[in-house]
Amino acid sequence: MKYWMAYFGNLLKDNESFFRKQYRLAMLTRNLDKMSEEKLNNHLKTADKFLRDIQ
Protein backbone atom coordinates (compact mmCIF):
# COMPACT_ATOMS: atom_id res chain seq x y z
CA MET A 1 0.00 0.00 0.00
CA LYS A 2 2.80 2.42 0.85
CA TYR A 3 4.30 1.96 -2.61
CA TRP A 4 0.96 2.66 -4.26
CA MET A 5 0.47 5.90 -2.31
CA ALA A 6 4.04 6.94 -2.99
CA TYR A 7 3.83 6.14 -6.69
CA PHE A 8 0.48 7.89 -7.05
CA GLY A 9 1.81 10.99 -5.29
CA ASN A 10 4.82 10.95 -7.59
CA LEU A 11 2.56 10.64 -10.64
CA LEU A 12 0.52 13.62 -9.47
CA LYS A 13 3.59 15.75 -8.83
CA ASP A 14 5.14 14.88 -12.19
CA ASN A 15 1.93 15.76 -14.06
CA GLU A 16 0.63 18.47 -11.75
CA SER A 17 -0.11 21.03 -14.45
CA PHE A 18 -2.30 18.56 -16.35
CA PHE A 19 -4.24 17.55 -13.24
CA ARG A 20 -4.80 21.15 -12.17
CA LYS A 21 -6.39 21.98 -15.53
CA GLN A 22 -9.02 19.25 -15.17
CA TYR A 23 -11.85 20.22 -12.82
CA ARG A 24 -12.43 16.79 -11.30
CA LEU A 25 -8.77 15.79 -11.20
CA ALA A 26 -7.71 19.04 -9.56
CA MET A 27 -9.08 17.71 -6.27
CA LEU A 28 -6.19 15.23 -6.22
CA THR A 29 -3.59 17.98 -6.45
CA ARG A 30 -5.38 20.01 -3.78
CA ASN A 31 -4.96 17.02 -1.47
CA LEU A 32 -1.22 17.15 -2.18
CA ASP A 33 -1.26 20.85 -1.27
CA LYS A 34 -2.78 20.00 2.12
CA MET A 35 -0.24 17.26 2.82
CA SER A 36 2.67 18.16 5.07
CA GLU A 37 5.98 18.77 3.33
CA GLU A 38 7.61 15.97 5.32
CA LYS A 39 4.96 13.41 4.37
CA LEU A 40 5.02 14.42 0.71
CA ASN A 41 8.82 14.21 0.56
CA ASN A 42 8.69 10.79 2.21
CA HIS A 43 6.20 9.60 -0.43
CA LEU A 44 8.36 10.95 -3.25
CA LYS A 45 11.50 9.26 -1.86
CA THR A 46 9.63 5.96 -1.49
CA ALA A 47 8.34 6.21 -5.06
CA ASP A 48 11.81 6.98 -6.37
CA LYS A 49 13.23 3.95 -4.56
CA PHE A 50 10.40 1.75 -5.86
CA LEU A 51 10.94 2.88 -9.45
CA ARG A 52 14.70 2.27 -9.21
CA ASP A 53 14.12 -1.21 -7.76
CA ILE A 54 11.82 -2.36 -10.57
CA GLN A 55 14.19 -1.30 -13.34
Residue pairs with C-beta under 8 A, 6 or more apart in sequence:
2 46
3 46
3 47
3 50
5 43
6 42
6 43
6 44
6 45
6 46
6 47
6 50
7 47
7 50
7 51
9 32
9 35
9 40
9 43
9 44
9 47
10 43
10 44
10 47
10 48
10 51
12 19
12 28
12 29
12 32
13 32
13 40
13 44
16 29
16 32
18 25
19 25
19 26
19 28
19 29
20 26
20 29
32 40
35 43
